[in-house]
Amino acid sequence: MKVVVVGTGYVGLVTGVCLAEKNHNVICLDINENKINMMREGKSPIYEPNLEELMTENYKAGKLDYSTNYKKAYKDAEVIIIAVGTPEKADGSANLEYVYEVSKQIAENLERDCIIAIKSTVPIGTNDNIEEYIKANLRNPVNIEVVSNPEFLSQGTAVHDTLEAYRIIIGTNSNKAKNVMSELYKDFNSPIVFMTRKSSEMVKYASNDFLAIKISYINDIANLCDVVGANIDDVIKGMGYDKRIGNEYLKPGCGYGGSCFPKDTKSLHYLATQGGYNLKSVEATIAINKKQKIVLIEKARKEFKTFNNINVAILGLAFKPDTDDLREAPSIDNIEILLEEGANIKVYDPKAMNKLKENFSYKVEYAKMPQEALKNADVCFIFTEWEEIKNVKPSEYKELMKRPIVYDGRNIYHPEEMKSCEVKYYSIGRGE
Ligand SMILES: NC(=O)c1ccc[n+]([C@@H]2O[C@H](COP(=O)([O-])OP(=O)(O)OC[C@H]3O[C@@H](n4cnc5c(N)ncnc54)[C@H](O)[C@@H]3O)[C@@H](O)[C@H]2O)c1
């Protein structure tokens, strides 16, 4: 099928590449010319395992192309997938400006009947509104239908999550749209679940917010473990035997980040409030996570009244391993506090340091290895559990740091092991 995917970010590019892998004829469209030029040279603008390899294979095979020419691309597409960003506005609601801009461009340029699938995460009711908007602005006598097709991939495993999706949700009441979307996904070995557009939009928010609630719940319990002297590792182990609970997404840490959970919790809460409903579970989650992102600094206040002139090593910047994404990453909140207090910061991250340089004008030093960041440091904060960071031996903290004090936001080490290497070690929920 002739498919155009609009927006070549984490969702759009991965979707386009995976659809080409399943033998569709795909154009990945973006307004950012630099990105398009990079991709034409075989380079991915984002880091995702296996992405670049599949980009190269499918581009060479002629199944995948990249373009900024939306007029040409939209003209004769059978399916257009909208995957542009829906960032958070100041009031917590979702910014739909990019989705509407694309919708306008589609309406003005379509020359054949087309199914338009919205993959961007959008508030409940948006698909209905977009369909109405496009129909009202069509320049040519063509039929369109808008289908909700939310995305559930996780950054760091995006290619795998797309090719082996747990489920594909299609929100539409139209038989024609059901048939086209079934054809699009026929070679994906995933169950396809049909429902109304509004229910489909809600599946996305309810799923993300549930995961955010799960993370905040275990963080809350971990903090309580610190207060009462229990050990969160044992608690999770004990809980996980119960199949109703399971042990996925029950890992304490210094808060969730990324481009999805923070904005999708706020957006659903905003939507509920607009409808006169108080979504208390999500409200509590947002508040817990805000505090959790600076839990390490709060712990460190016992050792450091201020960070003025303190040499700080920061290991890990990305909001999770295997991505270079810094959006809403806990490292950022902490770097800002530390810099404001006058700390001397040296950071290490295997993939996200360029993004920090490009997007923030922080006065920090960059280390090529974790060990380089640790040299002569008074304190170390760990924000991401990259393999490269996990591989730092406990004894190296003692050998390299001026004062071996480590605050670990991802519970990488065993407290006993660190203690035996004479490292003062604090993690989450393990009673230190
Ligand atoms: N990142 C994730 O893990 C993830 C997972 C599931 C769902 N989502 C949702 O998917 C959507 C996209 O997220 P993302 O992280 O891929 O975003 P992103 O910011 O990485 O990428 C968006 C892309 O859209 C492009 N764009 C903007 N306006 C355009 C236009 N008029 N024409 C063509 N391209 C345009 C931008 O240049 C950018 O490259 C969001 O709604 C997000 O909530 C994201």
The ligand as an SDF file (V2000), in Angstrom:
LIG
                    3D

 44 48  0  0  0  0  0  0  0  0999 V2000
    7.9920    8.8310   21.9860 N   0  0  0  0  0  0  0  0  0  0  0  0
    7.2770    7.8180   22.4100 C   0  0  0  0  0  0  0  0  0  0  0  0
    7.7680    6.9120   23.0820 O   0  0  0  0  0  0  0  0  0  0  0  0
    5.8140    7.7310   22.0650 C   0  0  0  0  0  0  0  0  0  0  0  0
    5.1350    6.5120   22.2650 C   0  0  0  0  0  0  0  0  0  0  0  0
    3.7830    6.4340   21.9420 C   0  0  0  0  0  0  0  0  0  0  0  0
    3.1180    7.5700   21.4640 C   0  0  0  0  0  0  0  0  0  0  0  0
    3.7960    8.7410   21.3130 N   0  0  0  0  0  0  0  0  0  0  0  0
    3.0720    9.8950   20.7630 C   0  0  0  0  0  0  0  0  0  0  0  0
    3.3890   10.0030   19.3740 O   0  0  0  0  0  0  0  0  0  0  0  0
    3.4760   11.3880   18.9900 C   0  0  0  0  0  0  0  0  0  0  0  0
    4.8430   11.6810   18.4040 C   0  0  0  0  0  0  0  0  0  0  0  0
    5.8130   11.5130   19.4220 O   0  0  0  0  0  0  0  0  0  0  0  0
    7.3830   11.5000   19.1070 P   0  0  0  0  0  0  0  0  0  0  0  0
    8.0710   11.2530   20.3870 O   0  0  0  0  0  0  0  0  0  0  0  0
    7.6410   10.6000   17.9440 O   0  0  0  0  0  0  0  0  0  0  0  0
    7.5730   13.0350   18.6320 O   0  0  0  0  0  0  0  0  0  0  0  0
    8.8880   13.7560   18.1130 P   0  0  0  0  0  0  0  0  0  0  0  0
    8.8640   15.1080   18.6880 O   0  0  0  0  0  0  0  0  0  0  0  0
   10.0920   12.8780   18.3250 O   0  0  0  0  0  0  0  0  0  0  0  0
    8.6610   13.8540   16.5270 O   0  0  0  0  0  0  0  0  0  0  0  0
    7.6860   14.6510   15.9180 C   0  0  0  0  0  0  0  0  0  0  0  0
    8.1520   14.9830   14.5000 C   0  0  0  0  0  0  0  0  0  0  0  0
    7.0820   15.6420   13.8000 O   0  0  0  0  0  0  0  0  0  0  0  0
    7.6520   16.5950   12.9270 C   0  0  0  0  0  0  0  0  0  0  0  0
    6.6180   17.5500   12.4570 N   0  0  0  0  0  0  0  0  0  0  0  0
    6.0180   18.5500   13.1440 C   0  0  0  0  0  0  0  0  0  0  0  0
    5.1390   19.1950   12.3560 N   0  0  0  0  0  0  0  0  0  0  0  0
    5.1680   18.5860   11.1340 C   0  0  0  0  0  0  0  0  0  0  0  0
    4.4830   18.7960    9.8910 C   0  0  0  0  0  0  0  0  0  0  0  0
    3.5900   19.7710    9.7070 N   0  0  0  0  0  0  0  0  0  0  0  0
    4.7690   17.9700    8.8710 N   0  0  0  0  0  0  0  0  0  0  0  0
    5.6760   16.9920    8.9950 C   0  0  0  0  0  0  0  0  0  0  0  0
    6.3660   16.7490   10.1580 N   0  0  0  0  0  0  0  0  0  0  0  0
    6.1110   17.5440   11.2070 C   0  0  0  0  0  0  0  0  0  0  0  0
    8.7640   17.2030   13.7510 C   0  0  0  0  0  0  0  0  0  0  0  0
    9.7230   17.8590   12.9500 O   0  0  0  0  0  0  0  0  0  0  0  0
    9.3430   15.9440   14.4450 C   0  0  0  0  0  0  0  0  0  0  0  0
   10.3740   15.3580   13.6650 O   0  0  0  0  0  0  0  0  0  0  0  0
    3.1250   12.1870   20.2400 C   0  0  0  0  0  0  0  0  0  0  0  0
    1.7500   12.4650   20.2350 O   0  0  0  0  0  0  0  0  0  0  0  0
    3.4620   11.2300   21.3700 C   0  0  0  0  0  0  0  0  0  0  0  0
    2.6930   11.4800   22.5300 O   0  0  0  0  0  0  0  0  0  0  0  0
    5.1150    8.8430   21.5910 C   0  0  0  0  0  0  0  0  0  0  0  0
  1  2  1  0
  2  3  2  0
  2  4  1  0
  4  5  1  0
  4 44  2  0
  5  6  2  0
  6  7  1  0
  7  8  2  0
  8  9  1  0
  8 44  1  0
  9 10  1  0
  9 42  1  0
 10 11  1  0
 11 12  1  0
 11 40  1  0
 12 13  1  0
 13 14  1  0
 14 15  2  0
 14 16  1  0
 14 17  1  0
 17 18  1  0
 18 19  2  0
 18 20  1  0
 18 21  1  0
 21 22  1  0
 22 23  1  0
 23 24  1  0
 23 38  1  0
 24 25  1  0
 25 26  1  0
 25 36  1  0
 26 27  1  0
 26 35  1  0
 27 28  2  0
 28 29  1  0
 29 30  1  0
 29 35  2  0
 30 31  1  0
 30 32  2  0
 32 33  1  0
 33 34  2  0
 34 35  1  0
 36 37  1  0
 36 38  1  0
 38 39  1  0
 40 41  1  0
 40 42  1  0
 42 43  1  0
M  CHG  2   8   1  16  -1
M  END
$$$$
